[in-house]
Amino acid sequence: MEIYLVGGAVRDSLLNLPVSEHDWVVVGATPEYMLENGYQQVGKDFPVFLHPKTHDEYALARTERKSGSGYNGFTCYAAPDVTLEQDLMRRDLTINAIAKSDSGELFDPYHGQRDIELRLLRHVSDAFGEDPLRVLRLARFAARFAHLGFTVAPETQTLMQQMAESGELEALTAERVWKETEKALQTQDPQVYFQVLRDCGALKVLFPEIDALFGVPAPEKWHPEIDTGIHTLMTLKIASTLTPEVDVRFSALCHDVGKALTPPQFWPAHHGHGPAGVKLVENICQRLKVPTHIRDLAKLVAEFHDLIHTVNKLRPETLLKLFDTIDVWRKPQRLEQMIMTSEADARGRTTFENNPYPQGDYLREAFKVASSISNKEVLDAGFQGIEIRDELKKRRTQALADWKQKQEVAS
């Protein structure tokens, strides 16, 4: 029996990146042997075991054969006669198909080290094309390693295009699509994930609402990049520099989907695109089973991101209505999330990337003023029942009006 470290741990160590998980492949063993030595089996479809002490995953060397559609349509064969090279061949990318022995020797039959040096994401074999999930995985790796200069190998790009055209991607479940997308949104360059999907034709299959934004123009005065799809990915990139929160990043991705609904005769203007996009955001989230808290923020951002750009011009009543609508009294974190997505939108434009966003500070101060009027203050004044709500609104509106007047005088 021989044991090798495989996959991400080997790859990341060669890239001088932190290694968080260790996966092992066992060559020449049987399930019975593993169980007799205290390993706990966890895989039903193929034999994967947890180490009795470290709880790392140890998988018996195996091969896979396509037997049906989708990413579950595989028959696995795990036995002592499966070689290390055969096991590595079933893996997706060459950089993930490197094994390391206990002595530190690297086994690299598919030239993963070369592709690490070349910064290329290349498929190991044509078996890549049998699993549609690998298109999403590759796009996620492209996003994860973009800052290191990784790109997709031309032959892999061609294969992914063929997969997108074949209809295989439609076999992916919503849960798997969202899981990969959520991981991609947590990377340093999440916009690369969506660009890679678009380059191979997968974006129009999995995210048609986002794909539809490419080719839709916006006014050059405000959007030198012109193309709304390009602006969307720029906005996502800026959002990723502001926060690691997936809900904010996803909301940035979806903020302008309503522009795809604008009839071409009205281009490049997009009046009412915010409210129009709310339904599209709802459709995306329902189809992919996006968590409720992410969906709710994305809908609010789609509807109100432009309003926040003009916050210093809003009447006190409108400011208060905005606070009520985004439910900032019960969910104060929403204020910062809305500010970050609007800032990302404002800076996600060519030549605007480093601009300040004073609207954020203005809105924070306005909320501080409004929230200084508390329920307790109104209760202590003797108001009861429905009078409390009306009086609270009245006092907060007046406080905002007084504050705005001072702001105008000071300026």
N, C-alpha and C positions, 0 to 999 in steps of 0.2 A: 504493500500500500504506500502511495506517495501523496503528499499534501502540498498544495501550492497556493500562495496568495494570488488573487486574480482581480481583474476589473478596476474599479475606481481607485482603490488604495494604491495599486501599482502606478496607474496613470498619474494620479495627483502627486505622488512622491517624485516622479520623474519631472513634473512641472514645478516642483518646489512649493506645492500648495499644501495646506493642512489636510491631514487624513483623519476623517471622523469615523469611518466604518471600515471593517475588515471582512472581506468575503473570501472563502476558501473553496477550492475544488479538490475532491478526493478521487484519486485514480487507483483502480484495482481493488476496491472494497465493495461489500454488499450491504444492503440495509440491515441485515441480521448482525453483521459485524459491528456496525455503528451503534445499534441498540444495545448489544452486549457490552460495549465499552462506555455506556452511560450517556450517549447522545440522545437527544429528544427529537423525534421526527415531527416536522411542522408542515410539510408539503404533501398534499394529496395527489396532485397531478404529476409531480416528480419528487424524488427523494431529496429533501433538504432537512438538515439536522442542526440543532443548537448544541454548541459545545457545553459540556456539563459545568464548566467553571466560568469561561469568558462569555458564554451565550452568543458568540459569533456564529454566523451561518456557515455551515459546511455542506456543500452540495456534491453528490456523486457525479462524476463525469458522465455526460449524457450527449446524445444527439437528438435532433428534432427533425420531424418530417411533416410537411404540409399535408393536412388531411381534411381541411374544410375551409370556410371563409372566415375572415376576421382574424383578430389577434389571438383568439382562443382555439383556432382550428389547427392544432398541432398534435402529433403523436410523439411522445418522448420515449427514448430507449436509454436506460441507465443500467450498466452492467460492468463487471470488472474488465471486460475486453475493450471498453471505450478508451481511446487514447487521449492524452492531454491536447494534442493537436486537433483531434476531432471535436473535443469540447470547445476549444477556442474558436473553431470555425463557425459555430452556431451564433456567435456573438455579433452585435450590430456593427460596431466601428473598430477599425484596426487599433485605435488608441485604447480601446477597452478589451483588447484580445491579447494582452501581455500577461504572462504568469511569472511568479518569482518563487524559487525554491527556498527551503530552509537555509541553504548555504548562501543565498543571495544571488544565485545565478538566474538570469532572465531568459525566458523562453518566449521568442517573438517570431513565430512562423509567418505572420502576415504583415510584418514590417511596421508595427505600430510606433516603434521608436523613431523610425524615419519620418513618419507622418507627424509626430510630435515636433520634430525639428523643423519640418516644412510648414507646421501649423495648419494641417489639413484634416478635415473630418471626412473620412473615406470608409465606405462599407467594406466589410470583410469578404462577402461573397454575394452572389445573386440571391441567396436566401433572404437577404435584407428586404427584397421586394415582396416576400410572402407575408410580412407582418406590417400592417398599416400603422400600428402604433409607433413604429420606428421612425416614421416621418416626423412625428411630434417630438420624439426623443432627440433626434438629430437637431431639430430646430431649437430645442431647449439647450442642448450642449453648445450650439452656436451662440446663443445668448449668454450662456455662462462663461464661455471662453473668448468672447469677442474682444475683451480688453487685452487679451494676450495675442491677438492677431489671427485667430483661427478663422478659416473660411471653409466652404463646402467644396470638395473635390469635384471637378467637372463631370466625371463619370457617375458620381453619386447624385449630382444635380439632375442629370438626365434620367436616372433610375427613379428618382422621386417624382419627376414630372410624369413619367409613365404610370406610376402608382396612383397619382392624383387623377389621371385621365381614365384609369381602369374602373373607377367606382369603388375600389376596395376601402377607401377612407370612410365611406358611408356606413361601413360595418362597425365602426368605432362607437362605443357607448358614450353617452353624455358624461358619465362619471369619469371615464378614462381621459376624455378630451379636457375636461375641467381640471383634473388632477395634474396633467402635464402643463396646462396653461397656468395654473396657480404656481407651480414650481418655477416656470419661466418668468412669471411676474415678480418673483423674489430675487432674480438675478440682477447683476449690475447693469446689464443692457437688455431689458425686456423687449425693447422695440425690435431688436434683431430677430427674436422669435417670430414675430409677425411678418417681418420682411422676408425671412427665409421661407415661411409658409406661402407667402404671395409669389415669390420667385418660382416656386415649383407648381403653382396652381392649386395648392391646398387651402389657401385662405378663402377662396370663393366657395369652397365646399363646406368648410367648418365655420367660417365667420363671414358669411356673405354681406352682412351689414357693414363690416369694416372694409371689405374688399371694394364695395360699391363707392367708397369715398375717393378712390384713386381715379384721377381724371376729372374730378369735379372742381372747377376753379373758384377761387375766392378773390376779392378785390386786391390788386397788386399793392395798393397803397398800404394796406394793413397786413397783407400776407405776401411778402416778396417771393416766398417759395411757391405761391399760387395754388398748387395742388393740395386739396384738403386731405388726401391720404398721407402725403408727406408731412403736412402739418400735424396730423394725428400722431404719427410716430415720433415727431419731434417733441410733442407735448408729453407723450409717455416717457421719453428720455429725461426731460426736465423733471417730471414728477418723481422719477426714480432717484434723482439727486436730492430731492426735498424730503423724502420719507421712504422707509422700507415697507409701509403698510400696503398690503395687497388691495384693500378696498379703495384706497386713493388712486393707486396706479390703474386699477381696472376702470375706475370712473374717468380718469384722464383718457384712457383708450376710447371710451364710449361717448365722450362729451359732445362730439359734433356729428353723431350718426344721422341726425335729422337733416343735415345738408344734402344727403343723398336723395331726399324726397323732393328737393326743389326742382320744379320744371325748368328745363334748360333755357327757355325763353327769358327767365328771370335772372340767370347767371350774369355776373358773379355775386349778386346780392342773395342773401338767404334769410329773409325776414321770417321770424317765427320758427326758425329751425330748432330752437331749444325745446319748447313744448312739443313740437312735432316728433322730436327724437325720443321722447319718454316711452312711447309704445314700442319703438324698436329696441330700446334697452330692455324693456319687459320681455320681448320676444327672445332676445339673446339669453337672458337669465333663465327663462323658463325652459328653453331648449337644452341648455347645458347644466341645468340644475345648480345654478350659482347660489351660494348661501344667501339667506334673506338679508342680512345686514349689509352685504356688499351690493346686492341688488338695490336696496332702498337708497343707499348713498348715490349710486350711479344714476338713478332716476332723478334725484334732486339736482345733481350736478348738471345733467343734461338740460334741465329746465331753467336753472338759475345762474349758470356760470357767467353768462354775459351781463346779467344784472349786477353782479358783484364788481365788474369792471367799472361801472358808473356809480358806485356806492356813495361817493361824496356828493352826488347830485340828487340823491333820493330824499324825498320828504320824510319827516319823522314817522308818519303813519306807515309809509312803505317799508321803512327800515324795520319797524316793529312787526309788520306783517311777514316780512322775510324771516325774522327770528322765530315767529310762531310757526310758520310753514315748515321750516327745517327742524322744528322741535328742539331748539337749542337749549330750552329751559331744562328739559329732562335729559338731554344728551349734549352736554356742552362741548364734547369732543368734535361734534359735527361742525362747529364753527371753524376750527382749525383745518378740518378736512376740506371744507368748501373753499377756504382761502387758498390752500395749497393747490387744489385742482385749477382754480381760476388763475393763480399765479403761473402754473405750468402752461396753461392755455395762452396766457399773455406772452410768456417768454419762449414758447415753442414755435417761434417764427424766425426766419432768416434775418440776421442782424439784431434781433431783439433778445437773444439768448441771455445776455448779462444785464439786462435792464432791471432796475429796482421795481418793486410792486407796492407802492405806498397805500393802495387800497386795502391791503391786508391790515396794516396798523390802524387805519381809519375804522375798519369794521370791528377790530378787537376793542378799540376804545369806545365805540358806539355801544357795543354789547356790555361793556363794563358800566357805562352810564345807565343803560336800561335796567340791568340786573341789580343796580344799587337800590332800586325801589323794590322792596320785598313784599311778599304776602303778609308777613307779620306786621309790617308798617300799616298796611291797609286795615287789617283786623284790629289793630290797636286803636285805629281811628273810629272804630265802631261800625264799620260796614259789615253787612251780612248777606248770605246767599249770592244771588246773581249780581248784586251790587259790587261784590268784591272784584269780580272779573272786570266789570266796566270801569271801576275806579282805578284798578291796577293799570289798565290800558291807558286811561286818561293821564295818570301821573307819569307813567313811563314815556308817553308821547311828549308831554310837557318837558320832562327832563332832557329828552333828546333834542327838542326844539331849542331849549336854552343853551345846550352844549353846542349845537350847530351855529347858533348866533355868535357865541364866543369865538368859535373857530373862524367864522367869516370876518369878525372884527380884527382878530389877531393876524389874519392874512392880508 
